[in-house]
Amino acid sequence: MWILALSLFQSFANVFSEDLHSSLYFVNASLQEVVFASTTGTLVPCPAAGIPPVTLRWYLATGEEIYDVPGIRHVHPNGTLQIFPFPPSSFSTLIHDNTYYCTAENPSGKIRSQDVHIKAVLREPYTVRVEDQKTMRGNVAVFKCIIPSSVEAYITVVSWEKDTVSLVSGRLCISRVQDAMLTF
């Protein structure tokens, strides 16, 4: 009986000592999207750690392990994914607008981060304009702000003005045409 009890105690001790000396966990798993300017580049840390030290790797959402592309994309030894600044002519959807994930592995096992969408915003000149409208006096005219689709997600129309007087907030401006045409 004592031999059985001693054997069970030794088994429990081995299990608990392994748990105390080996772990694998996420440090911060809340990162889901990284949006960066093409002129600045970005650094994206892999949010995992463990004891003993972990091996960190980055993958595309398709499961393909990513590789370094000199001057474009690099995975640092600490697991940080770096995407370097680039001119608009070098934009690549595969690198600059794609979904990635990282893995961490050590003797405790292997864990996978949630997907992180990495998207570069190209720093290019753009013009916001008002859609031309025609209407007769006394009728309603609807003016629409035209924003290029490449920057639409990052622009908010905060107000409409006529001769530096604020008319209304928002994307659309609806005005009753009275004695004169409104000019924006």
Secondary structure, 3 states (H helix, E strand, C coil): CHHHHHHHHHHHHHHHHHHHHCEEEECCCCCCEEEEECCCCEEECCCEEEECCCEEEEEECCCCECCCECCCEEECCCCCEEECCCCHHHCCHHHHEEEEEEEEEECCEEEECCCEEEEEECCCCCCCEECCCCCCCCCEEEEEEECCCCCHHHCCCCCEEECCEEEECCCEEEEECCCCCCCC
